Amino acid sequence: MLAALLSSLGLALPAGLNAWLPFLILALADRYTSVIDLAGPYDFISSTPGLIIILLLLPIELIADKIPGLDHVSDIVHTAIRPVAGAILAAAVADASGDLNVWLGGVIGLTGAGATHAAKMSTRPVITASTGGVGNPVVSMIEDFIATISSLVAVFLPLLLLVVLPLFGYFLYAIWKRMRRGSARLRAAASRGS
């Protein structure tokens, strides 16, 4: 049960950063390895139409997230998509494992992806303002890296998430704290300039 819980959470949290990377990793793992065996209806994720959909949507999110301004629009659009993606991913893993209630997995996924997405949405405008947009693609690439590694670990080495998830949380907290300080400096500079 612990492995199923960690896998569910390990796929849901990065879905809040990028909805389609965890889907791609889960789909490929189901299709080409024996590590996970998705049952219906979740096996659609690794079906040919499912992979085509993922491979069409993934580059759109990857590119849009690296362009200042467009990344904010993408985040607004993904406000509904990322939490639902987290719920589907976590429910699929829960169903495949048989050790975790599918509905509980879905709730964990929805909550985890929603929380990660909320943290991303609240920090990205500060990054844009404090770096003039130059930091957006850098932060986006870091988020993509984290989403990829976390998803791979969630599928192939879920117990390693006992180490990775606290680091993931610390990383998000450190970014939030730094952005908050940067936002305070911006407000102070703006009030001095007025």
N, C-alpha and C positions, 0 to 999 in steps of 0.2 A: 504493500500500500504506500509506503514512503517513497519508493521509486516512481510510482504512478503520480503521486502528488507532486513530487519534484519535477517530473517531466512535464506535467500539465502547467505548472507555474513557470518552468523554464522556457516553455514555448509562448505562454501568454504574455509575460512581461516584455519580451522584445517585440511582440506584435504591436505594442503601444508605441514603439519607435518606428517600425516598418512592418506593415501588415503582411507583406508578401514574402519576405525572406524566410520567416518560420514556416509558412505554407510550403515553399519550395523545398526546404530541407526535409520536412516531414513527408512530402510527396515522394521525393527521391529515395528516402530511407525505406518507405513502404514498398516502393516499386522495385528497388534494386538490392535490398538487403533483407535479412531475416530478423532484424532487430525489432521491427514493429510490423504488425499485420492489421491494417485498418479493415473493419467490417462495415457493411452498409449501414447507413447512407454515407458514412465518412470516407469510404473507399473512392468516392468521386474525386477527392482531393488528388489522388495519385493516378486517376484515369487519364487517358489521352486528352479528352476535352478539359479536364481539370487542370492539367499541366499547361495546356495552351492558354487558358484564362490567366493562370498565374504568370506565365512568361510574357503575356501581353501587358498585364498590369504592373508587374515589378519594375520595368524600366521607366514607366511613367512616374512612379513614386520616387525612384532613385534619382532621376534627373530633376524633377520638380522640387525635391527637398534640398537641392544644392543651389538653387537660384533665389537670392534674397527677394522677398516680396511674394514670389510664387510659392515659396515654402510655407508662408503663412496661409495662403489660399488652400494649399494641399492639406495643411493641418486642420483647417476648418472642415474641409470635405471629409477628411479621415476621422473626424470626431465620432461619427457613427460607425465607420468601417472598422477601425482598429479595435475597439472593445468587442465588437461582434466577432472579429477574427480571433481574438484571444479566447472568447467563449467557445467557438467552434474547434479551435486547436486543442484546448484543454479537454473538451468533451470527447473529441476523437481519441485522444490518448487514454482517457479514463475508460472509454468503451473498449479499446483494444486490450488494455491491461486486465480488465475484469475485476481489478482490486479497488476501484474507486467509483462511487456513484457518478453516473454521467451528468446528472443535474448539478451535483456538487462541483464536479469538474468545470462545468459551464459557468457556474457562479464565480468560481475561483478565477477562471480565465477572463471573464467579463470585468471583474474587479481589478485584477492585476494589470491587464492591458489598459483599462480605463485610467488607472492611477499613473502608469508610465506615460500614457498619452497626455494626461493633464500636466505632468511635470515638464514634458517636452514643450507643450504649448505655452506654458508660463515662462519658460526660460528663453525660447527662441526670439521673441521680440526684444528682450534685453540684449541678447547676443548681437542682433542686428543693430540696435541703437549704439551699443558700446564699441562695436568694431566697424561700423559703417557698412555692414553686410559682408565684409571680408571673412569674418569668422564662421559664417553660415555653412559654406561648403566643407570647411574643416570639421566642424562639429557634426555635420551630417555624415561625413565619412567615418568618424569615430562611432556614431550611433549605429551605422551599418555594420561596422566591425563587431561591436558589442552584440548586436542582434544575431549576427551569423554565428559567432562563437557560442553564445548562450544557447542558441537553438541546436547547434551540433552537440554540445554537452548534454542538453536536455534529452536528446534522442539516444545518444550513444553511451553516455556516462552520467546518468541522472544523479547518482549519489555524490558526484563531484560538485553538484550544485549547492551542496551544504557549504562549500567554500566560495563558489562563484556568486551565488545570490547575495550574500552579505557584501561582497566587493561591488556588485552591481548597485546595491542600495547606497553604499558609501559614495560611489562615483556620482550617482544622481544627486545625493545630498550635497556633495562638494560643489558640483556645478550650480545647483540652486543657491547655495550660500555665496559663491563667487558672483553670480549674476545679481543677487540681491545687493551685494556691496557695490557692484558696478552701477546698478540702478540708482542707489542712494547717491553715488558720486555724480551721476548725470543730473539728478534732481537738484543737487547742491550747486552744480555748475550753472544750470539753467536759472536758478533763483538769483545767483550772483550776477548773471548777465542781464537780468530784467531790470 
